[in-house]
Amino acid sequence: MKKIITTTKAPAPIGPYNQAIMSGNTLYTSGQIAINPATGELVIDEIKAETELVMQNLKAILDKVDMTFENVIKTTIFLSDMNNFSQVNEIYGNYFNEDTAPARETVAVAALPKFVNVEISVIAVK
């Protein structure tokens, strides 16, 4: 059974999708970008600040279902420029214990929605 997960503490979807879906004990988030949920404004001036907001948006969705980044088993990171990898990785790494970090892939893409620099999605299990 799938349950739609929505929180006002993360950006509203910008298309025909939901912030996240809970199926059983597993949470699947849609890719999050650096939209400030309070203002609807993009934050893309600096890659570290952009990544921080993306992670905070993911945290808000995890919080909604009483999970933390410790529950995350898989992440996918999309970058518009692989030269940003180390800076994104630095901020991303602040949210995980290296010993229990999830599986992950990082992919460079030609473009992302709203021409952001980073988009991240997670899968988490209770």
N, C-alpha and C positions, 0 to 999 in steps of 0.2 A: 504494500500500500504506500502510495507516495503522499507526502504532506508538503505543502508549499510553506517555505520559511521566508518571512518578511520582517524587516526592522527599519525604523526610521533613522537608526544610527549608522546606516550604510546607504550609499546612493541608490535611488530608485532605478530600476532597469530603464535602459534607453531603447528598448526594442521588445519583441515578443518573447520574453523569457522572464524567469524569476531570479531573485537573489540567490536562492538555494532550494534544494529539494532534500527532504529527509525520507529515506526508504529503509524501514526497519531501524537498525541502529547506525546506519551510515548516512552521513551528510555529504552532499555534493554541492559545492558552491559554483556559481557562475564566475567567470573571470572578473576580477575587480580592477578598476582603474582609479586614478587619483582625482576623483570627484569629491569635493567637500560635501558631505551629506546635509549639512546645515544650510549651505548657501547655493548648492548646485554648481559651484564654480570649479573649473579644472585647476589643478595645481601641477604645472609641468615646467616651471622655471628652472628647477634644479633636481637632478636625478635622485639624490638621497632623500630630499623632502617628498618627492613624488612617491618613491618606494615606501617611505614611512606611512604616508596616507593610505596607500594600497593595503599595507599590513594592518593598519588600524581599521580599515573597512572590513577586512577579513575577520579581525578580532570581534567586531561588533556582531557579525553573523554567527560566529562561534558562540559568543556570549548568549545570544538569543536562544540557543538550544542547550545551554549549560555545558558547553565544551570549552576547551582551551587549545592552544597550539600543541599541547602534549597529546591530544587526541588525533592530530593530523597524521595520516599515514602516507599521503602522496600529495605532491604539489607539482604544478606546471607553471613555469615562468616563460612569458613571451617578451622578447626585447626587440625594439626597433633598431637597435645598434649594439652589437656584441661588445663594443668598446666600453659599454656601461656595466659589463658583467661584474667586475670587482666591486664597484660602488653599490650595486644592487645587492650583491652577495653579502657585503658588510652589514647593511641594514637588515636584510632577511635573516642573517645569522643571529641577530640580537633576539629573535623570537623563538629560537629553538636551542635545546641542549644538544650539543654536537654528538653526544653518545647515543641519543635517542631520536635524532633528526629523522624526518620522513624520507621516503624515496622521492626522487625529483628528476625532472628534465628541464633544461633551459634551452629555448629555441629562438633563433633570430628569425624575424619575419619582415616582410617588405613594409608593412604598415599595420597600425592598430586602430581600434575605434577612436574617433576624435583626435587621431594622430598623436596619442600619448606615447611615452617612451617605454612603459612597462605595464604588463597585465599579469596578474597571478590568480590562479584558482587552486582550491584545495579539496581533498577528500578526507573526511575525518570519521572516526568510529568511536562510539561510546563503549 
